[in-house]
Amino acid sequence: MFRFYLDNVLVPNALNWFEFTETIERDEILKALLPKYDVKLTFNGAGYAYLYSQYKTNGFCKLVELRVEEQCSVNSGYEIELEGLIFISDCTFNLNKCTAECSVMDNNYGAKIFNNKSIKAFLDVGRSKNDVAITTCSYDDIRMFTPTTGTYSATTRRVYNVADAFRFLIDFMTDGQVGFESTFLTTFTDEYGAEGMRLTTGTEIRLHDLASAPCISFTDLFHEVDIKYPLGFTIINVAGIPTIKIEDEAYFKNEVSSITIPNIQDLKQSFNSELLYSKVRFGSTYLDYDGLVCHYPQIRFFNFVDEEYHFQGECNIDKTLDLTGFIISDTNVIESCFITENDNDTYDDDLFFIQTVYDSVGLYRKATSAPDPITNTAPYYYNQNLQNNFIAERYSLQGSIATYLGNNDDLFRAEKTATQDLASDYVGAPIGTIPITNSAHVISAPIAFQNDSTGGNFDTNGNYNNATYRFTSPANGNYNFESNIKIIVAGTNTVNVQVAYQVFDASNNLQRTEISSQDNFCTLTAFGSSNTLFDVFGSKNVYLPAGWYATANLSAISTTSSVFYFFTVDTTSYFSCIQSENGGGIYQVEEPGDYFVSRFEFDAPLSRSDYKLMKADLSKSIVINHDGQTNRTTWIRKTVRKSATGETVFEQISSKNNSQ
């Protein structure tokens, strides 16, 4: 049994209530997971009279609150089934039949935000869209540096907190009635994390005159941050207040399940073509290298320029994943505005991202600086973590990205032909901290790869030395290395291992150690004297000046002092260069099995209690099976549920690795 209220006034049930559906849909454009209502409700009698009286009294811009309650049994009380909003401007009144056909919007999001998401606002004006007082966006007065010396200036520049800009824009759109929450954007992880992102204007960088704060809309800000750090958002309830929750994309792929739907009849699997692309673009407005104006060289992939790569594989589609934006992050443009062309007003009206961090004692914010990739010293540059290569690493892509510039003669592949005992090599000094534990990391001796000429192995231009096991760069530039190091282990310990590449200058001095870009360590666990074989795969883009060289090594960490009885690198391990500066190649290796393109479709009844469990945390997965045993972990793409009967149409997404 249902009962309907309009602005808390009890009215007869809508005539077509049994057709009414609630949809929860993942919007791939907005990157949002939100409820909406697609079926219009038709009211007569007292419902029609109330709605029409609101029009006559208050005009067509009146908003009416709708609440629907359900009593599941004669012995139970009523519970809220639906809370929504009706805009009188969206109603159609039949004056002869005395009926009102009305669209219904979700009262948490649709009415308050969706219709206002593209309205721009100045971040320093404390008034909402409807002239309600709200708190302005917080800011920092940061110190910036001169790239040629790395010296920070005494004068500051005003930059606005990106996380608080979202809070401000939500307040602006909703008169402060909807909250904001984000762990990802407000928690410090390292000096290049999203928490440090700040927004400012070209004129502020150039003059520090505080003439104007950034002016931007919620849609534009979300899009621009999302192409740097993949995001998603949904609505949650915090202490009775609807709250926009913005988190990183991984948050919305929570493998903890909310419900399980077993024994599905007629389960169909297909693929979401909306998420399949043939190529990808990175970058934004940039300034070509000019030694008189700027000091960061244009290194392919390790830059901020507008550039394009293609995906390997054949997906029968011609579409571009566009990760370009209009907010400038190029270090050369920032240097031009700040110091070398301070009288040039070309970029005054543009918006800029600047990555910031607290100084060593936490007294003030400053722009992050990174050393020149060739010399590892001055000149320094801004926004290292907003370069194209780092953006590519943060995105889950459908496959490896590549571009070919020449005949690829600088590539190589070398394979191991004899085993190598490393048991005694893991007693060296630690090499800095990798964010997985506080224990020390040690680097192995170089792995010896002897065969670079037969059985699929090659070294056309002789850049790899199969006696010293090193690749020497023929030209300044970016090189992408890939390795699979097979390890035989026996012992009484657990060690986490990752591929590492050590970079040496032409005088054999170790310059840095590059840890492979794979997200997780390979965990080696062995017990007793039996041998276990592990594959440790890793790839990394490494910048090498001409004449410098790189070796493939292992980085290992253990939280105990136990020692392996046996620790050996096995034959058929390999070390290769899959992309070079002169020839191009594969710039980033991706595992297609991790890409969320699988789609599962089915119909199944969904009880009110299970529906509430599912809606309580839309980031959680839903486990499904068609035979009572082959469980697949999936996430909502779209569910359509009839409120009166519980009949539900499901469209779920998953990856190959989660759904086999």
Disulfide bonds with the S-S distance in Angstrom:
none
